[in-house]
């Protein structure tokens, strides 16, 4: 596990590990971290995960961490992209509960304690929901919001999963649950709906609390709707179906991973062996069919 410029780590006794994937946030992340550390009252560790030590966020977080023992900077070794950064952060989590939240300040950090307590009470996934009474989405792309709302509400209506906002990344998870089912996502932010769908198929409890999501006030979002939509749809449909065991869920993931592996290359011809050419003794002779007049 790679740490970049971090001193004074103290994760012992943490009840929640807050995982924050970050890319090119730079100094803007300071305000987000200050509000978060002020809001979370439970013993916690905060893990900011970047893809590279060259990311402008890394130096800022390292300097912040030198004065804040709850903060750790991790350099993701699983590959680029938010899904890999989130997986890396969850794998590094020291607490039994992991909360995923964004580095852009869209999420309300005051709700991290409540989400954590829901998991401590026994739910596998606790979601901060924009689409339940008392929740709201302020700003953001219209089409993205429309698709997210339609997916969340229809999934709740048709499967009775315990949240109306399966696509929101702001969620708390039991780390034991994640170790049981694993994380298959490798691309974008579809981990939220993946783990919600797996909890549904495993018949593990999912709960939600209302949240008010505010579009980022600075910087540019890296959310890629078209590129990541197929993976969101995959997990949407996965939520439907009979109950599965943890072993069946892992077998499903292994089969899909195997299907994505490239086919092995054809063996190269051995230059030491003779090559058959037309008219050579190695060329098989096919008897000529007799013409009608020869019969």
N, C-alpha and C positions, 0 to 999 in steps of 0.2 A: 504494500500500500504506500503510494508516494505522497509525502507531505512536502509542501514548498514553503520554506521560510517560516515555520510555525514553532513557537516556543510556548511553554507553560500550559501544555495540554492537560485538561482535567475532565475526563469522561466518566470516571467512576461515580456511580450513584445517579446517573442521568436517567430520568423517566421517559424522556423523549429525545430522539435525534431528529433535528430539522435539516432536511436535505434540500439544497438550493443549487440547481444547475445554472451556470452563468456563462455567458459568451459576450465578449466585447461590451460589458457594462461599464467598465472603468470606474471613475469616481462616483457615478450615479448610484452604485450599490451601497455606498456609505449610509445614506439616509434610510434605505430599506433595512440595513442591519441594525441601525440605531433604534428604529421603531420596533423591530422584532425583539431585540434583546430587552427593551424596556417593557414590552407587552407580555412576554412569556414569564410566568411566575413559577412554573414547575422547574425542578432541576433539569437542565437540558444541555445538549451540545448542538452547535450549529455547524453544519458541514457545507461549505461552498465548494462546488466541483467545477473545475474548468477543464477544457480539453488540452490545454498547452500552457506551459509556464510563460510563454510569450504573450498570452492573452493579457490585455491591459487591466483586466479585473484582478489578476493574480497578485501584482505588486501592491495594489490598494488593500486587498484582503490580508496580505501578509503583514503589512504595517498595522492594520486594525487589530489583527490577532495578537500582536506583540503586547497589546494593552488589554486584551479581552480573552481570558483563559477559556471561555466557553466556545470560542470560535476556532475552527480548523479549516485550512485550505487543502483540498485534495486535487491532485492532477490525475484525471481520468486515464486509465490504461486499457479500457475496453474497446476503444474506437471512438471516432467522432460522432457527435449528435446528442440531442437531449436524452433520448432513451438510454443510451450507454452511460451518460453522466449520472442519470438517476439510479440506474442499476449499481453503478460503482459506489455511489454514496450510500445506498441502502446496505450494500455488502459491508461497508465500513462502519455502519451504525453500531454503537455500543449499547444503546437502550433497547428495551423490548417493543417500543413503539417508534415508528418512523413517520414523520409528516413531510410530505413533499409540497414545497411552495416555490413561487417564482421570484427571480431576482429583480423584476421590473416594478415591484410594489403594487401589483394589481390585487393581491390577496390581503385580507385583513388579519394581521398577525395576532390580534387579541383572541381569535378563535382557536388558536393552536392548543391551548390548555383544554378547552371543551372537547375538541376532537380527540385529544389524547385520552381523556377520561372515558370517553365512549369505548375506545379500544380496551382500556383497562377493565371495563365492565363486561367485556366478552365479545364485542363485534370484531369481525375480521377486517372490515373496511368502514371507515367513518368519513363521509363526504361533506364538504362544504357546498351547499346547493344554492345556485342562483335562481332556480325555477320552482321553489317551494314558497309557501306564504311567508313573507318577511324577507325573502331574498330578492336580489335585483342585479341586473347587468347594466352598467353605465358606460356607454361608448363601445368601441370595438367595431370591426367590420360587420355590416348588416347580414351578409350571406352566411358568414361563419356563425354568428349568433343564432340565426334562424335554423341552420342545420343542427347545431348543438342542442337547441331547445327541443326540436322535433325528435331527435334521437333519444334524449333523456326522458322525455315525457312518454313517448311510445314504448320504450323499454320498460318503464315502470308500470304502465298500464297493462302490457301484454304478458310480462313475466312476474310481476309483483316484486321485483327487486326493490330493496329498501331505500332507493334514492331516485330522484327525478333528474339528477345531473351526473350521469355516469361518465361523461366526457371531461368534466372538470379535473384538472391536475391537482388541485388543492384538496388533498385527502390525507387521512392518517391510516396506517396499516399496522397490523400485528406482524412483527418480523418473523415470528414462528409460522404464521400463515404463508408468508412469502417464501420461506425456506421449504415449506411443504409443496407448494405448487410451482415455484420458480417464476421467472419473468422471461417471456419469449421476445418481447419487443426489442427492436434494434434500430428503429428509425427516429420517430418524433415523440410526441407527447401522448401516444395512445396507451401508455402504461395504465392510466387511470381507468379506462374502460376495460382493458384486459383483466386487471385484477378484480374489478367489479363483476365481470362475466364469469371468471373462475370461481369467485365466492358463490355466485348464483348456482352454478352447476354442482358445486360441492355442498350446496345447501348450508353455507355458513352465513351468519347474520351480517347484514349491511344496514347502516343507519345514516341519517343526515341531520344537519342543522342548517338554518338559513344563513346565507352570506351575501354581502354586497360587493360585487366585483367592479373595480374601477379600471378603465383602460389606462395604460401607461401614459404618463405626462411628459416623458422625455425619452429620446432614443427611438429606435425602430424595432418593431416586433419581427422575430425570425420564424413565426408560425407559417407553415407552408401547407395550405388546405389541400390543394390538388395532389401534391406529392404524397401526403400522408393519408388521404381519404380511404384508399383501399384497405389499409390496416385497421382503421376505425370500423369500417364495414365488416371486416372479418370478425372482429371481436363482438360487434353488435349481434351478428347472427349466431356466434358461438354461445351467447347467453341463453338461447332457446334450446330446449332438449331435456332429456331425462337426467336424473342425478348421476354424477360420475364420482368415482373414487379419486383420491390423490394420485394413485398409480396410473389410472386411466388418463388423467390430465397430463401427467408427465410423459406417458407413452404417446399421446397425441402430439405433444410438442416435439418429441424426438423424431416421430415420423415426418413431421413437417420440415424439421431441420434437415433430415436426410434427403428429402425431396428437393431441397434447394442446393444440394451439393452438385458441382459440375460433374458431368460424366467423365470417367477415366479416359485418357487419350488412347487411341488405337496403338497397339505395339508396332514399333518401327521395324521395317524389313531388315533381316540379317544380311549384310553385304557378303557374308561368306557363303550363303546359299545361292545356287544357280537360279536365275530368273527365267521363267517360261516365256518363250516368244513363239510367234506363229511359225509352224513348220518344224519346231524343235522337238526332240524326243520327249520333252516334258509336257508338250501340249497334248491334251486328250484328243483322241480321234473319235469323232461322232459319226456312226454309220449313216450314209446318205439314204434317204427314203427313196424307194424305187418309184419311178414314174409309172403312170398307168400303162403305157405301151410296153414297159419292161416286164409287167406281170403276166 
